[in-house]
Amino acid sequence: MAMEASEIEKLIRQGLPDAEVTMRDLAGDNNHWHATVVSESFRGKSRVQQHQMVYAAIGAPMGGVLHALALQTEVPKA
């Protein structure tokens, strides 16, 4: 069972309300995703901490229904 991009975006935005999320389907199968997440919440955090914040926002589906997510995190450009 695949997870739609809109579902992933919704979960990320619920956990990181200020996030700008851009999703890209890597394989054309609605099952392998790349997410770019831009959030002020990431400022001062390591890349690992930023990714952990996104994974926490996604919650239970991560590693289950959602098993392939390439992730790029950034702070907003000043």
C-alpha positions in Angstrom: 0.0 0.0 0.0 1.5 3.3 -1.1 1.3 6.6 0.7 0.2 9.7 -1.3 2.3 12.8 -1.3 -0.5 14.9 0.1 -0.7 12.6 3.1 3.0 12.9 3.8 2.8 16.7 3.4 -0.1 16.9 5.8 1.7 14.9 8.5 4.9 17.0 8.1 2.9 20.3 8.3 1.0 19.1 11.3 4.3 18.5 13.1 6.1 21.5 11.7 3.4 24.1 11.0 5.7 26.7 9.4 7.2 24.1 7.0 7.3 24.5 3.2 7.1 21.0 1.8 7.9 20.0 -1.8 7.4 16.3 -2.7 8.8 14.5 -5.7 8.0 11.0 -6.9 11.4 9.3 -7.5 10.2 6.2 -9.3 6.8 7.2 -10.7 5.1 4.6 -8.5 3.7 6.8 -5.6 5.9 4.7 -3.3 9.4 6.2 -3.4 9.5 9.9 -2.4 11.9 12.8 -2.1 10.8 15.6 0.3 12.4 19.0 0.6 11.3 20.6 3.9 12.1 24.2 4.7 11.4 25.3 8.2 12.6 28.0 10.6 12.3 25.3 13.3 15.5 23.8 11.9 17.6 26.8 12.6 20.5 25.9 15.0 19.8 22.1 14.6 22.1 19.6 13.1 21.1 17.8 9.9 20.4 14.7 11.9 18.2 16.6 14.3 16.3 18.2 11.4 15.7 14.8 9.9 14.6 13.4 13.2 12.1 16.2 13.5 10.6 15.3 10.1 10.5 11.6 11.0 8.8 12.4 14.3 6.2 14.6 12.4 5.4 11.7 10.1 5.2 9.3 13.0 4.0 5.7 12.7 3.8 5.5 8.8 7.6 6.0 8.7 9.2 2.6 8.2 5.8 1.0 7.6 3.5 2.3 4.9 6.1 4.9 4.0 9.3 3.0 3.5 11.2 5.1 1.0 11.7 8.7 1.7 14.8 10.7 0.6 14.9 13.9 2.7 16.4 17.3 2.3 16.0 19.8 5.0 16.8 23.5 5.0 16.3 26.7 6.9 14.6 29.6 5.1 16.9 31.8 3.1 17.3 35.2 4.7 
